Amino acid sequence: MAVRDENFDLAKQIKDTIDRLNSIGQQLTTLEEQKRLAISSEDFDAAKGLKIQIESLRQSAFHPAAAAQ
């Protein structure tokens, strides 16, 4: 719709948001797998650190301005 209406600034913003969320999704997948492996090897300190990273990354997906600060 943004392109059809020739609102190219909005179209770029939407594309950038989609790209950012795709990247975050890939990072979350990797971190979740690392956490699963840490738990299975009973490395609970690593699992805890990964959990914190995952929570932080999820927050940045919903509040990108806060993550940039």
DOTILUM-666227 format. One record per atom (N, C-alpha, C): residue in three letters; atom name; x, y, z; residue number from 1. Coordinates in nm, 4 decimals, m for minus. Layout:
residues N
+------+------+----------+----------+----------+-------+
! baba ! mido !        X !        Y !        Z ! torro !
+------+------+----------+----------+----------+-------+
!  ala !   CA !        X !        Y !        Z !   NUM !
...
+------+------+----------+----------+----------+-------+
end
This chain:
residues 69
+------+------+----------+----------+----------+-------+
! baba ! mido !        X !        Y !        Z ! torro !
+------+------+----------+----------+----------+-------+
!  met !    N !   0.0818 !  m0.1183 !   0.0000 !     1 !
!  met !   CA !   0.0000 !   0.0000 !   0.0000 !     1 !
!  met !    C !   0.0871 !   0.1260 !   0.0000 !     1 !
!  ala !    N !   0.1955 !   0.1243 !   0.0771 !     2 !
!  ala !   CA !   0.2822 !   0.2422 !   0.0828 !     2 !
!  ala !    C !   0.3448 !   0.2698 !  m0.0535 !     2 !
!  val !    N !   0.3861 !   0.1647 !  m0.1233 !     3 !
!  val !   CA !   0.4468 !   0.1832 !  m0.2554 !     3 !
!  val !    C !   0.3407 !   0.2299 !  m0.3550 !     3 !
!  arg !    N !   0.2246 !   0.1667 !  m0.3482 !     4 !
!  arg !   CA !   0.1161 !   0.2053 !  m0.4395 !     4 !
!  arg !    C !   0.0814 !   0.3530 !  m0.4221 !     4 !
!  asp !    N !   0.0834 !   0.3995 !  m0.2982 !     5 !
!  asp !   CA !   0.0534 !   0.5403 !  m0.2697 !     5 !
!  asp !    C !   0.1755 !   0.6306 !  m0.2873 !     5 !
!  glu !    N !   0.2858 !   0.5710 !  m0.3309 !     6 !
!  glu !   CA !   0.4131 !   0.6400 !  m0.3509 !     6 !
!  glu !    C !   0.4644 !   0.7070 !  m0.2236 !     6 !
!  asn !    N !   0.4363 !   0.6439 !  m0.1107 !     7 !
!  asn !   CA !   0.4908 !   0.6895 !   0.0168 !     7 !
!  asn !    C !   0.6179 !   0.6076 !   0.0415 !     7 !
!  phe !    N !   0.7238 !   0.6471 !  m0.0255 !     8 !
!  phe !   CA !   0.8464 !   0.5682 !  m0.0265 !     8 !
!  phe !    C !   0.9206 !   0.5717 !   0.1071 !     8 !
!  asp !    N !   0.9048 !   0.6795 !   0.1823 !     9 !
!  asp !   CA !   0.9663 !   0.6835 !   0.3153 !     9 !
!  asp !    C !   0.9034 !   0.5767 !   0.4045 !     9 !
!  leu !    N !   0.7709 !   0.5670 !   0.4000 !    10 !
!  leu !   CA !   0.7027 !   0.4646 !   0.4791 !    10 !
!  leu !    C !   0.7380 !   0.3251 !   0.4287 !    10 !
!  ala !    N !   0.7449 !   0.3068 !   0.2988 !    11 !
!  ala !   CA !   0.7813 !   0.1764 !   0.2419 !    11 !
!  ala !    C !   0.9198 !   0.1338 !   0.2897 !    11 !
!  lys !    N !   1.0148 !   0.2271 !   0.2919 !    12 !
!  lys !   CA !   1.1498 !   0.1955 !   0.3391 !    12 !
!  lys !    C !   1.1472 !   0.1605 !   0.4880 !    12 !
!  gln !    N !   1.0706 !   0.2369 !   0.5653 !    13 !
!  gln !   CA !   1.0602 !   0.2102 !   0.7090 !    13 !
!  gln !    C !   1.0017 !   0.0707 !   0.7336 !    13 !
!  ile !    N !   0.9000 !   0.0348 !   0.6588 !    14 !
!  ile !   CA !   0.8396 !  m0.0982 !   0.6734 !    14 !
!  ile !    C !   0.9396 !  m0.2065 !   0.6363 !    14 !
!  lys !    N !   1.0109 !  m0.1874 !   0.5249 !    15 !
!  lys !   CA !   1.1111 !  m0.2861 !   0.4820 !    15 !
!  lys !    C !   1.2200 !  m0.3011 !   0.5871 !    15 !
!  asp !    N !   1.2684 !  m0.1892 !   0.6409 !    16 !
!  asp !   CA !   1.3722 !  m0.1946 !   0.7435 !    16 !
!  asp !    C !   1.3228 !  m0.2670 !   0.8693 !    16 !
!  thr !    N !   1.1977 !  m0.2433 !   0.9064 !    17 !
!  thr !   CA !   1.1401 !  m0.3097 !   1.0237 !    17 !
!  thr !    C !   1.1300 !  m0.4599 !   1.0005 !    17 !
!  ile !    N !   1.0856 !  m0.4991 !   0.8830 !    18 !
!  ile !   CA !   1.0762 !  m0.6419 !   0.8503 !    18 !
!  ile !    C !   1.2140 !  m0.7063 !   0.8543 !    18 !
!  asp !    N !   1.3126 !  m0.6398 !   0.7958 !    19 !
!  asp !   CA !   1.4504 !  m0.6933 !   0.7969 !    19 !
!  asp !    C !   1.5027 !  m0.7071 !   0.9399 !    19 !
!  arg !    N !   1.4767 !  m0.6055 !   1.0235 !    20 !
!  arg !   CA !   1.5236 !  m0.6086 !   1.1624 !    20 !
!  arg !    C !   1.4574 !  m0.7227 !   1.2385 !    20 !
!  leu !    N !   1.3271 !  m0.7402 !   1.2193 !    21 !
!  leu !   CA !   1.2564 !  m0.8472 !   1.2894 !    21 !
!  leu !    C !   1.2997 !  m0.9854 !   1.2402 !    21 !
!  asn !    N !   1.3278 !  m0.9992 !   1.1119 !    22 !
!  asn !   CA !   1.3805 !  m1.1269 !   1.0605 !    22 !
!  asn !    C !   1.5150 !  m1.1590 !   1.1238 !    22 !
!  ser !    N !   1.5998 !  m1.0589 !   1.1353 !    23 !
!  ser !   CA !   1.7307 !  m1.0787 !   1.1971 !    23 !
!  ser !    C !   1.7166 !  m1.1188 !   1.3438 !    23 !
!  ile !    N !   1.6292 !  m1.0513 !   1.4153 !    24 !
!  ile !   CA !   1.6060 !  m1.0840 !   1.5563 !    24 !
!  ile !    C !   1.5529 !  m1.2265 !   1.5683 !    24 !
!  gly !    N !   1.4637 !  m1.2658 !   1.4789 !    25 !
!  gly !   CA !   1.4102 !  m1.4017 !   1.4803 !    25 !
!  gly !    C !   1.5192 !  m1.5065 !   1.4618 !    25 !
!  gln !    N !   1.6105 !  m1.4801 !   1.3705 !    26 !
!  gln !   CA !   1.7220 !  m1.5731 !   1.3490 !    26 !
!  gln !    C !   1.8120 !  m1.5806 !   1.4725 !    26 !
!  gln !    N !   1.8388 !  m1.4659 !   1.5328 !    27 !
!  gln !   CA !   1.9209 !  m1.4633 !   1.6536 !    27 !
!  gln !    C !   1.8525 !  m1.5385 !   1.7681 !    27 !
!  leu !    N !   1.7218 !  m1.5193 !   1.7814 !    28 !
!  leu !   CA !   1.6475 !  m1.5884 !   1.8873 !    28 !
!  leu !    C !   1.6508 !  m1.7391 !   1.8668 !    28 !
!  thr !    N !   1.6376 !  m1.7832 !   1.7440 !    29 !
!  thr !   CA !   1.6440 !  m1.9264 !   1.7145 !    29 !
!  thr !    C !   1.7778 !  m1.9841 !   1.7577 !    29 !
!  thr !    N !   1.8845 !  m1.9149 !   1.7261 !    30 !
!  thr !   CA !   2.0192 !  m1.9603 !   1.7640 !    30 !
!  thr !    C !   2.0355 !  m1.9634 !   1.9156 !    30 !
!  leu !    N !   1.9938 !  m1.8561 !   1.9830 !    31 !
!  leu !   CA !   2.0073 !  m1.8497 !   2.1286 !    31 !
!  leu !    C !   1.9223 !  m1.9561 !   2.1979 !    31 !
!  glu !    N !   1.8014 !  m1.9791 !   2.1480 !    32 !
!  glu !   CA !   1.7148 !  m2.0824 !   2.2073 !    32 !
!  glu !    C !   1.7795 !  m2.2208 !   2.1940 !    32 !
!  glu !    N !   1.8408 !  m2.2476 !   2.0806 !    33 !
!  glu !   CA !   1.9087 !  m2.3766 !   2.0618 !    33 !
!  glu !    C !   2.0284 !  m2.3878 !   2.1562 !    33 !
!  gln !    N !   2.1051 !  m2.2804 !   2.1702 !    34 !
!  gln !   CA !   2.2183 !  m2.2814 !   2.2630 !    34 !
!  gln !    C !   2.1708 !  m2.3035 !   2.4060 !    34 !
!  lys !    N !   2.0604 !  m2.2406 !   2.4426 !    35 !
!  lys !   CA !   2.0045 !  m2.2582 !   2.5771 !    35 !
!  lys !    C !   1.9610 !  m2.4029 !   2.5983 !    35 !
!  arg !    N !   1.8950 !  m2.4606 !   2.4973 !    36 !
!  arg !   CA !   1.8519 !  m2.6003 !   2.5070 !    36 !
!  arg !    C !   1.9723 !  m2.6928 !   2.5277 !    36 !
!  leu !    N !   2.0799 !  m2.6672 !   2.4541 !    37 !
!  leu !   CA !   2.2014 !  m2.7489 !   2.4694 !    37 !
!  leu !    C !   2.2646 !  m2.7288 !   2.6072 !    37 !
!  ala !    N !   2.2641 !  m2.6065 !   2.6551 !    38 !
!  ala !   CA !   2.3203 !  m2.5789 !   2.7879 !    38 !
!  ala !    C !   2.2409 !  m2.6523 !   2.8953 !    38 !
!  ile !    N !   2.1094 !  m2.6512 !   2.8829 !    39 !
!  ile !   CA !   2.0252 !  m2.7212 !   2.9804 !    39 !
!  ile !    C !   2.0502 !  m2.8718 !   2.9739 !    39 !
!  ser !    N !   2.0590 !  m2.9251 !   2.8528 !    40 !
!  ser !   CA !   2.0782 !  m3.0704 !   2.8398 !    40 !
!  ser !    C !   2.2137 !  m3.1153 !   2.8944 !    40 !
!  ser !    N !   2.3120 !  m3.0244 !   2.8922 !    41 !
!  ser !   CA !   2.4431 !  m3.0590 !   2.9492 !    41 !
!  ser !    C !   2.4560 !  m3.0100 !   3.0938 !    41 !
!  glu !    N !   2.3441 !  m2.9643 !   3.1494 !    42 !
!  glu !   CA !   2.3365 !  m2.9179 !   3.2885 !    42 !
!  glu !    C !   2.4293 !  m2.8004 !   3.3189 !    42 !
!  asp !    N !   2.4519 !  m2.7170 !   3.2178 !    43 !
!  asp !   CA !   2.5288 !  m2.5937 !   3.2360 !    43 !
!  asp !    C !   2.4278 !  m2.4810 !   3.2615 !    43 !
!  phe !    N !   2.3805 !  m2.4773 !   3.3862 !    44 !
!  phe !   CA !   2.2713 !  m2.3873 !   3.4193 !    44 !
!  phe !    C !   2.3141 !  m2.2408 !   3.4251 !    44 !
!  asp !    N !   2.4411 !  m2.2150 !   3.4522 !    45 !
!  asp !   CA !   2.4888 !  m2.0762 !   3.4478 !    45 !
!  asp !    C !   2.4821 !  m2.0230 !   3.3050 !    45 !
!  ala !    N !   2.5256 !  m2.1043 !   3.2092 !    46 !
!  ala !   CA !   2.5175 !  m2.0634 !   3.0689 !    46 !
!  ala !    C !   2.3716 !  m2.0480 !   3.0268 !    46 !
!  ala !    N !   2.2863 !  m2.1402 !   3.0690 !    47 !
!  ala !   CA !   2.1440 !  m2.1333 !   3.0341 !    47 !
!  ala !    C !   2.0821 !  m2.0047 !   3.0884 !    47 !
!  lys !    N !   2.1206 !  m1.9677 !   3.2097 !    48 !
!  lys !   CA !   2.0677 !  m1.8449 !   3.2695 !    48 !
!  lys !    C !   2.1123 !  m1.7225 !   3.1894 !    48 !
!  gly !    N !   2.2399 !  m1.7196 !   3.1513 !    49 !
!  gly !   CA !   2.2906 !  m1.6083 !   3.0704 !    49 !
!  gly !    C !   2.2207 !  m1.5992 !   2.9358 !    49 !
!  leu !    N !   2.1965 !  m1.7142 !   2.8746 !    50 !
!  leu !   CA !   2.1269 !  m1.7167 !   2.7467 !    50 !
!  leu !    C !   1.9825 !  m1.6703 !   2.7616 !    50 !
!  lys !    N !   1.9202 !  m1.7097 !   2.8714 !    51 !
!  lys !   CA !   1.7823 !  m1.6668 !   2.8976 !    51 !
!  lys !    C !   1.7756 !  m1.5146 !   2.9063 !    51 !
!  ile !    N !   1.8713 !  m1.4540 !   2.9734 !    52 !
!  ile !   CA !   1.8769 !  m1.3080 !   2.9862 !    52 !
!  ile !    C !   1.8959 !  m1.2434 !   2.8495 !    52 !
!  gln !    N !   1.9853 !  m1.3010 !   2.7683 !    53 !
!  gln !   CA !   2.0076 !  m1.2485 !   2.6330 !    53 !
!  gln !    C !   1.8803 !  m1.2573 !   2.5493 !    53 !
!  ile !    N !   1.8103 !  m1.3691 !   2.5605 !    54 !
!  ile !   CA !   1.6870 !  m1.3902 !   2.4846 !    54 !
!  ile !    C !   1.5816 !  m1.2873 !   2.5256 !    54 !
!  glu !    N !   1.5662 !  m1.2673 !   2.6549 !    55 !
!  glu !   CA !   1.4677 !  m1.1700 !   2.7035 !    55 !
!  glu !    C !   1.5010 !  m1.0291 !   2.6556 !    55 !
!  ser !    N !   1.6284 !  m0.9949 !   2.6595 !    56 !
!  ser !   CA !   1.6715 !  m0.8629 !   2.6140 !    56 !
!  ser !    C !   1.6448 !  m0.8443 !   2.4645 !    56 !
!  leu !    N !   1.6750 !  m0.9462 !   2.3870 !    57 !
!  leu !   CA !   1.6531 !  m0.9391 !   2.2432 !    57 !
!  leu !    C !   1.5041 !  m0.9289 !   2.2110 !    57 !
!  arg !    N !   1.4229 !  m1.0031 !   2.2841 !    58 !
!  arg !   CA !   1.2774 !  m0.9942 !   2.2636 !    58 !
!  arg !    C !   1.2270 !  m0.8535 !   2.2954 !    58 !
!  gln !    N !   1.2785 !  m0.7949 !   2.4025 !    59 !
!  gln !   CA !   1.2388 !  m0.6575 !   2.4381 !    59 !
!  gln !    C !   1.2781 !  m0.5609 !   2.3269 !    59 !
!  ser !    N !   1.3964 !  m0.5802 !   2.2699 !    60 !
!  ser !   CA !   1.4423 !  m0.4893 !   2.1640 !    60 !
!  ser !    C !   1.3549 !  m0.5005 !   2.0397 !    60 !
!  ala !    N !   1.2907 !  m0.6159 !   2.0201 !    61 !
!  ala !   CA !   1.2018 !  m0.6318 !   1.9054 !    61 !
!  ala !    C !   1.0786 !  m0.5435 !   1.9199 !    61 !
!  phe !    N !   1.0331 !  m0.5256 !   2.0432 !    62 !
!  phe !   CA !   0.9121 !  m0.4473 !   2.0665 !    62 !
!  phe !    C !   0.9412 !  m0.3016 !   2.0987 !    62 !
!  his !    N !   1.0618 !  m0.2737 !   2.1444 !    63 !
!  his !   CA !   1.0994 !  m0.1369 !   2.1827 !    63 !
!  his !    C !   1.2370 !  m0.1048 !   2.1246 !    63 !
!  pro !    N !   1.2479 !  m0.0891 !   1.9926 !    64 !
!  pro !   CA !   1.3806 !  m0.0689 !   1.9311 !    64 !
!  pro !    C !   1.4516 !   0.0573 !   1.9769 !    64 !
!  ala !    N !   1.3779 !   0.1605 !   2.0134 !    65 !
!  ala !   CA !   1.4414 !   0.2845 !   2.0588 !    65 !
!  ala !    C !   1.5120 !   0.2625 !   2.1919 !    65 !
!  ala !    N !   1.4527 !   0.1823 !   2.2791 !    66 !
!  ala !   CA !   1.5136 !   0.1534 !   2.4092 !    66 !
!  ala !    C !   1.6402 !   0.0727 !   2.3923 !    66 !
!  ala !    N !   1.6442 !  m0.0164 !   2.2964 !    67 !
!  ala !   CA !   1.7622 !  m0.0999 !   2.2746 !    67 !
!  ala !    C !   1.8777 !  m0.0183 !   2.2206 !    67 !
!  ala !    N !   1.8486 !   0.0910 !   2.1488 !    68 !
!  ala !   CA !   1.9525 !   0.1736 !   2.0889 !    68 !
!  ala !    C !   2.0218 !   0.2619 !   2.1916 !    68 !
!  gln !    N !   1.9573 !   0.2819 !   2.3082 !    69 !
!  gln !   CA !   2.0142 !   0.3726 !   2.4092 !    69 !
!  gln !    C !   2.1267 !   0.3099 !   2.4854 !    69 !
+------+------+----------+----------+----------+-------+
end
